[in-house]
Amino acid sequence: MWRAATADTAERLVLPDVDEKALAGLKFSEALPRHLAVATLTTRLADIEGALHTMEEPLRFNVVERK
C-alpha cells in the first residue's frame, strides 16, 4: 500500500507558499513581474532533491499494540 501511495511522489511535490514580506524584500522586487518574483522565491525555498532523496530512503513500519 505504501509503495502504491508514494509511486508518483515526484509528480505530486508542491512548492512552498511565499510570504508577501519575502516578495517585497527581493532585490529589484518592484521591477520584477509578480509571477517571476514568486517563482524565484519558491525555487530558492524548495528542496526538491532533498524531498525526493528522503522518499527513496529505506523505510520500516512498526506496529504497536495497545493494551
Residue pairs with C-beta under 8 A, 6 or more apart in sequence:
2 59
2 61
6 55
9 52
9 55
10 52
10 55
13 48
13 51
13 52
15 42
15 43
15 45
15 46
16 42
16 45
16 46
18 38
18 41
18 42
18 45
22 41
23 29
23 34
23 37
23 38
23 41
26 32
26 37
26 40
26 41
29 37
32 40
